[in-house]
Amino acid sequence: MPAVQTCPECGDTGWKPASRADGSEAVVACGCRDAVHTPVRLEDIGVPPFFCERARFDYFFKVSPALERARQTVYKWADSFPDVKSGLLLTGPAGVGKTHLAVSLLRHVLLERGISVNARFEYVPRLLREVQRVWNDPLLVDERRLAAVMRAEIVVLDQLGADTGWDRRVQERFLYLLNRCILGDRLLICTTAFPLQAAKQATLADQITARGVSLLHEACRVVPMPGEDYRDKVINPGLSV
């Protein structure tokens, strides 16, 4: 028996058509979303406590024109949602503020603009361990853990390629997760400290395979964040060796 449509404005999609000032088409959140979503705390969607209060666009350190451009790009995405065409891939070395901007995006969409949308923050190495840990076969995936990710419309995947030994089994789990997100039309906000191009250090393709990088290019706009470690150079310069 087909499901009964309950909202005539959006057809139960949660989004309804609108027009921009220039007459072009756009979409906006439908009022029916507020009836089925409750206000969230960032902690409840996986954001680490350290970032819950500290990560705001206004608190982002503007130490270079390149990082200011990155901040403006991410802010524009958050302020335009849901009228966005792809996700974002924030790339740059440790300490330039990638996670700060990713959480600031969630804060702006969910709390400052008050949009009722399912979102999820995931630290990738931990997520990959958790979706696999209940099975003896490392290639199998815990679908219950993955379901928490797939319920979200905005998925932050923080620190791609980090920490966990990215052998073939880990790569296969990540590609499975990435494919599920893309096929499910999730908006991905990803961060990585690994370069996309050949460098002295390992590249992102070395960690998540060339296919994984190709899928990210399909799903995300790359936002480069070059610079030095803010924590090392500004907050605690005396700790530098």
SEVEX-571602 format. One record per residue (C-alpha): x, y, z; residue number from 1. Coordinates in steps of 0.5 Angstrom, whole numbers. Each point is the difference from the previous one (the first is absolute). Last residue first. Example, Ala and Ser with C-alpha at 12.3 -4.5 7.8 and 13.67 -1.06 7.14 Angstrom:
<sites>
[site [27; -2; 14]; 2],
[site [-2; -7; 2]; 1],
</sites>
This chain:
<sites>
[site [123; 45; 37]; 241],
[site [-6; 4; 1]; 240],
[site [-3; 0; 7]; 239],
[site [1; 7; 1]; 238],
[site [-5; 2; -6]; 237],
[site [-6; -2; 4]; 236],
[site [-6; 3; -3]; 235],
[site [3; 3; -6]; 234],
[site [5; -4; -4]; 233],
[site [-1; -7; 3]; 232],
[site [-8; 1; 1]; 231],
[site [-1; 3; -7]; 230],
[site [4; -5; -3]; 229],
[site [2; 3; -7]; 228],
[site [-3; 2; -6]; 227],
[site [-4; -3; -6]; 226],
[site [-8; -1; 1]; 225],
[site [-2; -2; -7]; 224],
[site [-8; -1; -1]; 223],
[site [-1; -6; -5]; 222],
[site [-8; 0; -2]; 221],
[site [-3; -7; 2]; 220],
[site [-4; -6; -3]; 219],
[site [4; -1; -6]; 218],
[site [7; 2; 2]; 217],
[site [-2; -5; 6]; 216],
[site [-1; -5; -4]; 215],
[site [6; 1; -4]; 214],
[site [4; 0; 6]; 213],
[site [-3; -7; 2]; 212],
[site [2; -3; -6]; 211],
[site [7; 2; 0]; 210],
[site [1; -3; 7]; 209],
[site [-2; 2; 7]; 208],
[site [7; 1; 3]; 207],
[site [4; 0; -6]; 206],
[site [-5; 4; -4]; 205],
[site [0; 5; 6]; 204],
[site [8; 1; -1]; 203],
[site [6; -3; 4]; 202],
[site [5; 5; 1]; 201],
[site [5; 3; -4]; 200],
[site [-5; 3; -5]; 199],
[site [-5; -3; -6]; 198],
[site [-6; 4; 0]; 197],
[site [-7; -1; 4]; 196],
[site [4; 2; 7]; 195],
[site [-1; -4; 6]; 194],
[site [-3; 4; 6]; 193],
[site [-7; -2; -1]; 192],
[site [-7; 3; 1]; 191],
[site [-7; -2; -3]; 190],
[site [-7; 4; 0]; 189],
[site [-4; -5; -4]; 188],
[site [-7; 1; -2]; 187],
[site [-4; -6; 0]; 186],
[site [-3; -3; -7]; 185],
[site [-1; -7; 2]; 184],
[site [5; -2; -5]; 183],
[site [5; 5; 2]; 182],
[site [-1; -3; 7]; 181],
[site [0; -7; -1]; 180],
[site [6; 1; -5]; 179],
[site [4; 3; 5]; 178],
[site [-1; -5; 6]; 177],
[site [1; -6; -5]; 176],
[site [7; 4; -2]; 175],
[site [2; 1; 7]; 174],
[site [-1; -8; 2]; 173],
[site [4; -2; -7]; 172],
[site [5; 5; 3]; 171],
[site [0; -3; 7]; 170],
[site [1; -7; -3]; 169],
[site [6; 2; -5]; 168],
[site [4; 3; 5]; 167],
[site [-1; 7; 3]; 166],
[site [3; -1; 6]; 165],
[site [-5; 5; 5]; 164],
[site [3; 7; 2]; 163],
[site [-2; 4; -6]; 162],
[site [-3; -1; -7]; 161],
[site [-6; 4; 0]; 160],
[site [1; 5; 6]; 159],
[site [-8; 2; 1]; 158],
[site [-6; -3; -4]; 157],
[site [-5; 5; 1]; 156],
[site [-7; -3; -2]; 155],
[site [-6; 5; -2]; 154],
[site [-6; -4; -2]; 153],
[site [1; -4; 6]; 152],
[site [-4; -7; 1]; 151],
[site [6; -3; -4]; 150],
[site [5; 1; 6]; 149],
[site [-4; -3; 5]; 148],
[site [-2; -6; -4]; 147],
[site [8; -1; -1]; 146],
[site [0; -3; 7]; 145],
[site [-6; -4; -1]; 144],
[site [3; -3; -6]; 143],
[site [6; -3; 3]; 142],
[site [4; -1; -6]; 141],
[site [4; -6; -2]; 140],
[site [7; 0; -3]; 139],
[site [3; -1; 7]; 138],
[site [-3; -7; 0]; 137],
[site [-1; -1; 8]; 136],
[site [-5; 5; 0]; 135],
[site [-2; 5; 6]; 134],
[site [6; 4; -1]; 133],
[site [-2; 2; -8]; 132],
[site [-4; 6; 1]; 131],
[site [3; 3; 6]; 130],
[site [7; -1; -3]; 129],
[site [-2; 4; -6]; 128],
[site [-3; 6; 4]; 127],
[site [6; 1; 5]; 126],
[site [4; 1; -6]; 125],
[site [-5; 4; -3]; 124],
[site [-1; 5; 5]; 123],
[site [-8; 1; -1]; 122],
[site [-4; 6; 0]; 121],
[site [-8; -1; -2]; 120],
[site [-5; 4; -2]; 119],
[site [-8; -1; -1]; 118],
[site [-3; 7; -2]; 117],
[site [-5; 5; 4]; 116],
[site [3; 6; -2]; 115],
[site [1; 5; 6]; 114],
[site [5; 5; -4]; 113],
[site [4; 1; 6]; 112],
[site [-1; -7; 3]; 111],
[site [0; -5; -5]; 110],
[site [3; 3; -7]; 109],
[site [5; 5; 4]; 108],
[site [2; -5; 5]; 107],
[site [1; -6; -5]; 106],
[site [4; 5; -4]; 105],
[site [4; 2; 6]; 104],
[site [2; -7; 1]; 103],
[site [3; -1; -7]; 102],
[site [4; 7; 1]; 101],
[site [3; -3; 6]; 100],
[site [1; -6; -3]; 99],
[site [4; 3; -5]; 98],
[site [4; 5; 4]; 97],
[site [7; 1; -2]; 96],
[site [3; -5; 5]; 95],
[site [2; -6; -4]; 94],
[site [1; 1; -7]; 93],
[site [-5; 2; -5]; 92],
[site [-6; -3; -4]; 91],
[site [-8; 2; 1]; 90],
[site [-4; -4; -4]; 89],
[site [-7; 3; -1]; 88],
[site [-7; -3; -2]; 87],
[site [-4; 1; -6]; 86],
[site [-5; 4; -4]; 85],
[site [-2; 5; 6]; 84],
[site [-7; 3; 1]; 83],
[site [-1; -3; 6]; 82],
[site [4; 3; 3]; 81],
[site [2; 7; -2]; 80],
[site [3; 3; 6]; 79],
[site [4; -7; 2]; 78],
[site [3; 0; -7]; 77],
[site [1; 8; 0]; 76],
[site [4; -2; 7]; 75],
[site [4; -5; -3]; 74],
[site [2; 4; -6]; 73],
[site [1; 6; 5]; 72],
[site [5; -4; 4]; 71],
[site [4; -3; -5]; 70],
[site [1; 7; -3]; 69],
[site [2; 3; 7]; 68],
[site [5; -6; 0]; 67],
[site [3; 2; -7]; 66],
[site [0; 7; 2]; 65],
[site [5; -2; 7]; 64],
[site [-1; 0; 7]; 63],
[site [-7; 1; 1]; 62],
[site [-2; -4; 6]; 61],
[site [-7; -3; 0]; 60],
[site [-4; 2; 6]; 59],
[site [-5; 4; -4]; 58],
[site [-1; -6; -4]; 57],
[site [-1; -4; 6]; 56],
[site [3; -6; 3]; 55],
[site [2; 1; 8]; 54],
[site [-7; -2; 3]; 53],
[site [-1; -7; -3]; 52],
[site [7; -1; -2]; 51],
[site [3; -3; 6]; 50],
[site [-6; -4; 1]; 49],
[site [1; -4; -6]; 48],
[site [-5; 0; -5]; 47],
[site [-4; -6; 0]; 46],
[site [-7; 2; -2]; 45],
[site [-3; 1; 7]; 44],
[site [6; 4; 2]; 43],
[site [-2; 5; -5]; 42],
[site [-6; 1; 4]; 41],
[site [-7; -1; -4]; 40],
[site [-6; 3; 0]; 39],
[site [-6; -5; -2]; 38],
[site [-2; -2; -7]; 37],
[site [-7; -3; -2]; 36],
[site [-4; 7; 0]; 35],
[site [6; 4; -1]; 34],
[site [0; -3; -7]; 33],
[site [-7; 1; -2]; 32],
[site [2; 8; -1]; 31],
[site [4; -2; -6]; 30],
[site [7; 1; -1]; 29],
[site [2; 4; -6]; 28],
[site [1; -1; -7]; 27],
[site [3; 4; -6]; 26],
[site [-2; 2; -7]; 25],
[site [3; 6; -4]; 24],
[site [-4; 7; 0]; 23],
[site [5; 4; 2]; 22],
[site [-2; 1; 7]; 21],
[site [0; -7; 1]; 20],
[site [-6; -5; -1]; 19],
[site [-3; -5; 4]; 18],
[site [-2; -8; 0]; 17],
[site [-1; -4; 6]; 16],
[site [4; -4; 5]; 15],
[site [-2; -5; 5]; 14],
[site [-1; -6; -5]; 13],
[site [-7; -1; 3]; 12],
[site [-3; 2; -7]; 11],
[site [2; 7; 1]; 10],
[site [-6; 5; 1]; 9],
[site [-5; -6; 0]; 8],
[site [3; -3; 7]; 7],
[site [-3; -6; 2]; 6],
[site [1; -5; -6]; 5],
[site [-3; -7; 2]; 4],
[site [5; -5; -1]; 3],
[site [-2; -5; -6]; 2],
[site [-3; -7; 2]; 1],
</sites>
